[in-house]
């Protein structure tokens, strides 16, 4: 008796929306991820991080940590089947912990006279490097914690220069046991251009990954 074929795998709606094939390189340069306090989009970073480190080749990942230390991401990715410590020892991952750098003292920050313009200039430079170095840039930002005009201007510029906008939002009905939020993926025809494609689906964050599904498909 022939064994029954395995059940078909559910499609990864995020991968499909982003145009990512199995093991292929992203067909875009800058992805801007926006979330809110009630619905974290950190799982999108975890998704990209695991994917990049699972891809064969001599490419590397440079991760600038502004929210959590390395130990946090290492713990989360281990549950997803990816050992960041091993990847770092193999020079596949370079983690820069900006939370613990000595120069981030309050006095030095004030004397540096930094501004949103400096950040924008740096991000624009990184954006130009993606074409030169044939790489991609992923930025995560919390949309609802900024109130100053300068910060809002920076967010608007990030949205403008991105190829893809990924938004993690709460459901209008609130968080449910089996649905944690709504995800919208906006594909532009060019940075600052018109919307080419728009994908919308829901998600549930699990201990070892995320499930994506269309509204109404879970009962």
C-alpha positions as CSV (number, residue, x, y, z in Angstrom):
1,X,0.0,0.0,0.0
2,X,1.4,3.3,-1.0
3,X,1.7,5.9,1.8
4,X,-0.7,8.8,1.7
5,X,1.0,12.0,0.4
6,X,1.7,14.7,3.0
7,X,-0.9,17.4,3.4
8,X,-0.1,20.5,1.4
9,X,1.7,23.3,3.3
10,X,-0.2,26.5,3.8
11,X,1.3,29.3,1.7
12,X,3.4,31.9,3.5
13,X,1.4,34.9,2.7
14,X,4.1,37.3,3.8
15,X,6.7,35.7,1.5
16,X,4.2,35.7,-1.4
17,X,3.3,39.4,-0.8
18,X,7.0,40.3,-0.8
19,X,7.7,38.4,-3.9
20,X,10.2,36.1,-2.3
21,X,10.9,32.7,-3.8
22,X,12.6,29.9,-2.0
23,X,16.1,31.0,-1.1
24,X,15.9,33.9,-3.6
25,X,17.2,37.4,-3.0
26,X,14.6,40.1,-2.2
27,X,13.5,41.9,-5.4
28,X,13.5,45.2,-3.5
29,X,16.0,47.4,-1.8
30,X,14.3,49.0,1.3
31,X,11.4,47.6,3.3
32,X,9.9,49.9,6.0
33,X,8.1,48.1,8.8
34,X,5.7,50.1,10.9
35,X,4.0,48.8,14.0
36,X,2.4,50.2,17.2
37,X,2.7,49.8,20.9
38,X,-0.2,47.3,21.1
39,X,0.9,45.3,18.1
40,X,4.6,44.7,17.8
41,X,6.1,44.1,14.3
42,X,9.3,42.6,15.7
43,X,8.3,39.2,14.3
44,X,8.8,40.6,10.8
45,X,12.5,41.3,11.7
46,X,12.8,37.8,13.0
47,X,11.3,36.5,9.8
48,X,13.8,38.4,7.6
49,X,16.7,37.5,9.9
50,X,16.1,33.8,9.8
51,X,15.5,33.9,6.1
52,X,18.7,35.8,5.3
53,X,20.8,33.5,7.5
54,X,19.2,30.4,6.0
55,X,20.1,31.4,2.5
56,X,23.1,29.7,1.0
57,X,26.0,31.9,-0.1
58,X,28.6,34.2,1.2
59,X,26.3,37.0,2.2
60,X,26.2,38.5,5.7
61,X,23.7,40.3,7.9
62,X,24.4,43.5,9.7
63,X,21.9,44.1,12.5
64,X,21.7,47.4,14.4
65,X,20.0,46.7,17.7
66,X,18.2,49.7,19.2
67,X,15.5,47.9,21.1
68,X,16.8,44.6,22.5
69,X,20.2,43.1,23.3
70,X,21.7,40.2,21.3
71,X,20.6,37.6,23.9
72,X,17.0,38.5,23.2
73,X,17.2,37.9,19.5
74,X,19.3,34.8,20.0
75,X,16.7,33.3,22.3
76,X,13.8,34.1,19.9
77,X,15.5,32.8,16.8
78,X,16.6,29.6,18.6
79,X,12.9,28.8,19.0
80,X,12.5,29.3,15.2
81,X,15.4,26.9,14.5
82,X,18.1,29.5,13.9
83,X,21.2,29.8,16.2
84,X,22.4,33.4,16.0
85,X,25.5,32.7,18.2
86,X,26.7,30.1,15.6
87,X,25.9,32.5,12.8
88,X,27.9,35.2,14.5
89,X,30.9,33.0,15.1
90,X,30.8,32.1,11.3
91,X,30.8,35.9,10.5
92,X,27.4,35.5,8.8
93,X,25.9,37.9,11.4
94,X,27.3,41.1,12.7
95,X,25.2,42.5,15.6
96,X,25.9,46.0,16.7
97,X,24.3,46.6,20.1
98,X,23.6,50.4,20.1
99,X,22.0,50.1,23.6
100,X,25.2,49.4,25.3
101,X,27.7,51.6,23.4
102,X,29.5,53.9,25.8
103,X,29.1,57.0,23.7
104,X,25.3,56.9,24.2
105,X,25.6,58.7,27.5
106,X,23.1,61.6,28.0
107,X,25.9,64.2,28.1
108,X,27.5,63.0,24.9
109,X,24.2,62.8,23.1
110,X,23.5,66.4,23.9
111,X,26.9,67.6,22.9
112,X,26.7,65.7,19.6
113,X,24.0,68.1,18.4
114,X,22.3,65.4,16.4
115,X,19.0,65.9,14.5
116,X,16.5,64.1,12.5
117,X,18.2,65.5,9.4
118,X,21.4,63.7,10.3
119,X,19.4,60.5,10.6
120,X,17.7,61.1,7.3
121,X,21.0,61.8,5.6
122,X,22.4,58.5,7.0
123,X,19.4,56.5,5.9
124,X,19.5,58.0,2.4
125,X,23.2,57.0,2.2
126,X,22.3,53.5,3.3
127,X,19.5,53.5,0.7
128,X,22.0,54.3,-2.0
129,X,24.4,51.6,-0.8
130,X,21.8,48.9,-1.4
131,X,22.2,49.3,-5.1
132,X,25.9,49.6,-5.0
133,X,26.4,46.6,-2.7
134,X,23.4,44.6,-4.1
135,X,21.8,44.2,-0.7
136,X,18.5,45.0,1.1
137,X,17.7,47.3,4.1
138,X,14.9,46.6,6.6
139,X,13.9,49.3,9.1
140,X,11.4,48.8,11.9
141,X,9.8,51.8,13.5
142,X,7.0,52.3,16.1
143,X,4.5,54.6,14.4
144,X,2.6,55.8,17.4
145,X,5.3,56.9,19.8
146,X,6.5,60.0,17.9
147,X,4.8,63.4,18.3
148,X,7.3,66.1,17.3
149,X,7.2,67.6,13.8
150,X,10.9,66.5,13.2
151,X,10.2,62.9,14.0
152,X,7.0,62.8,11.9
153,X,9.0,64.3,9.0
154,X,11.5,61.5,9.3
155,X,8.8,58.9,9.3
156,X,7.3,60.4,6.2
157,X,10.6,60.4,4.4
158,X,11.2,56.8,5.3
159,X,7.9,55.9,3.9
160,X,8.8,57.9,0.7
161,X,12.2,56.3,0.0
162,X,11.0,52.7,0.7
163,X,10.1,50.2,-2.0
164,X,7.8,48.3,0.4
165,X,5.8,49.4,3.4
166,X,4.8,46.7,5.9
167,X,2.2,47.7,8.5
168,X,1.4,45.6,11.6
169,X,-1.8,46.9,13.2
170,X,-4.4,45.9,15.8
171,X,-7.7,44.6,14.7
172,X,-10.6,47.0,14.9
173,X,-12.3,44.5,17.3
174,X,-9.1,44.1,19.4
175,X,-6.8,41.2,20.0
176,X,-8.5,37.8,19.9
177,X,-7.2,34.4,21.1
178,X,-6.6,33.2,17.6
179,X,-5.8,36.4,15.8
180,X,-3.2,38.9,17.0
181,X,-3.4,41.6,14.4
182,X,-3.7,42.8,10.8
183,X,-0.9,43.0,8.3
184,X,-0.8,45.2,5.2
185,X,2.0,45.0,2.6
186,X,2.2,47.9,0.1
187,X,4.3,47.4,-3.0
188,X,5.3,50.6,-4.8
189,X,6.2,50.9,-8.5
190,X,9.2,53.0,-7.4
191,X,10.4,54.8,-4.2
192,X,7.9,57.6,-3.8
193,X,5.8,56.2,-6.5
194,X,2.3,54.9,-6.8
195,X,1.0,51.7,-5.1
196,X,1.6,48.8,-7.4
197,X,0.1,46.0,-5.3
198,X,-1.6,45.9,-1.9
199,X,-1.9,42.7,0.2
200,X,-3.9,42.4,3.5
201,X,-4.1,39.5,5.8
202,X,-4.1,38.6,9.5
203,X,-1.5,36.9,11.7
204,X,-1.0,35.0,14.9
205,X,2.3,35.1,16.7
206,X,3.4,31.7,18.0
207,X,6.4,30.7,20.1
208,X,8.3,29.3,17.1
209,X,7.1,31.6,14.3
210,X,4.1,33.3,12.9
211,X,1.0,32.1,11.1
212,X,-0.5,34.3,8.3
213,X,-4.0,33.8,7.0
214,X,-6.8,35.7,5.3
215,X,-9.7,37.2,7.3
216,X,-12.5,34.7,7.8
217,X,-10.4,31.7,7.0
218,X,-10.2,30.6,10.6
219,X,-13.2,29.2,12.5
